[in-house]
Amino acid sequence: MSLVPVTNSRDCENAFLALKRRLTPGCQKFKRVIGWLGGNYEAVVFWNSRERFWFTLDWADNGVSYWCPFGRQDPHSTHMLSIAVQCNPPLKGVNHRCAGAFLTDGREIYLAHSGKIAGGRKGIGKTAFVNSYPQGNWRDVQWPDGQESEMIVIGRVDGQRLPAHIDQFVRQVEKFKKVTSKGKQPKATIPPKSTYLPEFGGRKRGYRVAGDIESDCDHGLVVNALADYLKEAGFGKVGNDRARDLYVLAKNGKLRLLFEAKTNLSTSSIYQGIGQLVYHSTLTPSARRLLVLPGVTNAKTRAVLDAIGIEVVTYRLDGARPVFKNLKEVLS
């Protein structure tokens, strides 16, 4: 399913105002200098103390786009803030020079980013970021001229969990910039098996199963919370890669636990999860396979999962925080 850009100036402004109404409540306001390569600007910034990122939302001086920079420095402790990423949608029409965009599926409006990351240093750019970040919630976008491309859907502009979705995206960009600043080039390869890479809340690139767009943005929230639990509980080496949501290795390096997380209970989503778990555990039949779902399946599905040896972990979202209902019991 392709999304389309919001191009009408009034619709763009309404989307921007909805974004502002969603993000600013509960935030602290500061007057700070925002700096970037070749310039700086004093502005009112908002600090989200729960998710720990700052932002400002304004009309850009260029008269072409909105200005939506984000960063992670605490304004309490510094007067000069550095931008981690800008997500600047155009005021109207289509402008591919803007990394940000408002997209719609005909019902809801979403904040999206092209993956074009600026930074003023060698190795920081769209191609490198895209190659380093296949787990993002990449979605097909159909442009008015008939062209099609992909953008990262960050979240619904008025969505309850939008601050958490933005926080994950900003963290991912910040991590990417830190790696490239050390002279390393991110590679689109499967990382070492003992490495866990925090995920953006979205589907893996390449999967195009129809589903709720906003729920797909919750995927990383679930996987990251599960990884944190496993690490704190001392389960050993926790990892993920471009194919597997999450896994735990035994001391001998063999696969011990394999997780696949889904954000809805649709038949296609469950079928996909079963296929992924079976495929990626075939060479290690002793590994436990766990399907992570946002609720309880029906009796027939539970019987099938039991018959093929797939355990189910259920969760609910408490605001933007996943709460696992039976995880401790299943893993005991």
N, C-alpha and C positions, 0 to 999 in steps of 0.2 A: 504494500500500500504506500503510495507516494503522498507526501505532504506538498502544499503549495505555499509560496510566500504571501504574507499580508502586504498589499501594495497601496491600498487606499490610504491617503494621509490621515483621515479621521480615524480609521480603524487602527492604524499604526499608533496614533496618539492615545487612543483608548487602551491599547495593549500596554503601552509604556506606563500609563497612569495606573493600570491594574498591577503591573510589576512593582511600581513604587508603593502602592497601598499594601501589597503583600509583604514586602521586604522591610519597610521602615518601622512598623509598630514594635515597641519593646527595645529598639536599638538606642544606644547612646549617641549623641551628636557632638562632633568636634569640628573646630576650624583648623585644618591642617594643610600643609603644602604637599601636593602630589607631584612627584618628580618622575621624569622619563628622559631618555637620551635626547639631549639638546633642548630641554625646557622644563618648566615646572609651572604649577598653577595652584593658588590658594583656593580651597573649596570647603564646603561643609561636607563632612563624611559621616557615615553611620557605622557603628561598631556593633556587630552581632556577637554578644559575649558567649552565647550558647554554642554556636557553630564556629566562632572565633575567626571571622573575616570582616574586613571593612569594605565599604563600597560608597560610591556616590552615583546618583542618577540625575542627569541634567541634559539640556540641549547642547550639542557641540557647537563650538564657534564657527565651524566650517559651513553651517547652514545645510548640511547634507544628512547628518545622522544624529542620533541620541548618543550621549556619552555615558557609558556604563563600565567604569573600571572597577576591578576587584583586587584585593590583596590580603595578606595575612599578618602584617605587622600590627601590633597592638598600639592604637593611638594614645593610650595612657602613657606610654613610655618613650614616644618619639614624636617630633614635630614634622619630620619629613618622611613621607610614605612612598614606597616603591610599588608600582603596579605589577601584579603577577600576570593578569590577563585582562584584556578589554573585550567586551561583547557589545558592540555598538550597532544596533539595527538602523537601517536607513529611515529617514522621516517619511518617505513615500517611495513607491516604485521599486525598482531593482537596482542595487549597486553592489557588484561583486567585490568591490574594494573594501566593503564593510565586512568584517569577520562575523559580526552578529546578524541575526535576522529574527523576525517574528514569523512563525510558520503556523499553518492551520490545517486541520483535517476536515474542515467544514463545520465543526462543532466547537472545538476548543482551540486556544491559541497557546503556542509554546515558544519559549526562548531557546534559540539554537546558536551554534557556533560552527564555523566552517572548518576549524582546525588550523587556521592560519595564525600562527603564534609569532609575534614580533618580539625582539629582544636585543637587537643591535650587536649580536655576537655570532660568529661563525657556527653553523650547525643548528641554529634556532630558526625554525621556519615551518611551513605547513607540511612539506613532504616528510621531514624528520619526525614531526609530532604524530602525523597520521601513521607512519610506520611503527612508531613506538607504542601506539595506543589502539590496538584492535578491539579492546573490550568495551569501548565507548558505545553509547546508544546511537549508533549510526543509522540514519534513516534516509531513504530516497526522497529527493526534492524535485518536483516537476516545475520548471521555470516557465514564465509566459511565452518565451521564444521557442519552446519545445525541447530545450536542453534539459538533461537530468544530471544531478550530482548527488553527493551525500553530505549531510551535515550531522553534527552531534546534537541531539535533542537533550537539553539540560533539564528542562522541566516545564510544567504548565505555569503560565504567568501568574495565575491566581491559585496555584496548588498549595495545599496544606504543607507539603514536605519540600517545597521549592528551596528554602534556605539550606536544608541538608543536601539537596541535589547540587546546588551551587557550590557549597563547601567542598564536596567531593571533586567537582570539576576543577576548582581553583587549586586544590591540593595536587591533583594530577599534573596540572601545568607547572606548578612550582617545582615538583619533583623532576619533571622533564628538563626544566631550565637548570636545575642544580647539576644534573648529570652532564648536560652539554657544556656548562661553564667549566667543568673539570677537563674538558677536551675530549670527552667520550662521545661517541655517536650511538644513539639508541638504535637498536636493530629489531627488525620485525621477526624475531626468532623466538622459539620456545626457551624460556629462561631455565636456569638450573633447577633440578627437581626439589631442592630444599629451599627455594625462594618463594615468598609470598608477596605478590604485587597488589597493593590496595586497588580495588576496582572503582571505576566510575559507575554510578548506578544505571546500568543499561544492558541491553543485549549485546552479545558478541557480534562483531561485524561479520556479515555473511549469512546470518540467520534471518530469514524473512517470513517468519510465521506470523500470521495476522494476530493481533492482540491489542490490548489496551496500551496506548503509548505511555501514559503516565505511570502505569504499574511497571512497565519495563524500566523506567527510571529508578525504581526502588530496588532493582536487582543488586546493585553494589552495596546498598545499605545492609541487605541481608547477608551477603557473602562476607563483607568486612566485619560485621558483628560476630558471625560464626567463627571467623579466623581469630578474632580477639579472644573469644571464649576458649578455643582449643589451645591457644598459646598460654593463656593464664592458667589453664587446667593442667598444663604440662604434658600434653599429648605428643610432644616430640616435634619433628620437622614438619612444619605446615607450609604447603606450597600451592600454587596455581599456575596455569599457563593458558595459552590461547585456546586450548581445547577443553580443559577441565576447570570447573568452577573452583574446586578446592579439594585438596587431598592431604593425607598424613602418611609419612613414611615411617616404617619400623627402623630399629637401630641397624639392621642389616641392609637398609636401603630399599627394601621391597615395599610395595604399596600395601598400606594397612587399612586406611579408610578413604573412600571416594565419595564426594558429595556433588550433587547437582541441584541447584536451587531454581525454583520457579516462582513467579509472582502472581500466577492465577491458576485456577483449577480446571481450565478448559481441557477437553479431551486431547487436542493437538499438543498442548503444553506438556501433559503427562506422558503422552506417547514419545515426545521428543526426549524428555528426561529419562525414560526407560531405555531408549535407544542409546543415549550417550553413556549411561552407566554401564550397560551391558558391553558396549563396544570398548570402552576404555578400561574395563577390568578383565577382559577375556584372557589376557596373558598372565594375570595374577588372580586365579579363581578363588584364592583364600581371602582376598580383600573384601571387606564389608562395603556394601553399596547402599548409600543413603540418599533418598529423594527428599528435598526440603520444600515443603508446601505451605501456603498461607491458609491452611484449614484442613479439615478431615475429608477424605474422599468417601465415595459411597461404598457399600458393602462389596459389590461386585469387583470394583477396582482394588479394594484392599485384599480381596482373596487372590486376585491375579498377582499383585505385588508380593504377597506372602509366598505364593507358589514358585515365583522365580527368584526369591531370595533378596528382595529389595526392601529395606527398612524405610520407614517414613518418619521424618522429623517435622513437626508443625510449628508455626509461629504466627504471631499477630503483630501489627504495627501499633505501638503506643506513641502516637505522634509520628516522629520520624525514627523512633528507636525500635528495632525488632526485638520482640520478646519470644523466646523459644519455650514452648509449652512442655515438651517432653524430652528435650535434648539430654539432660542429665540422666534421665531414666534409660533412654535408648543406649547411651554410651557406657553405662555402668556395667 
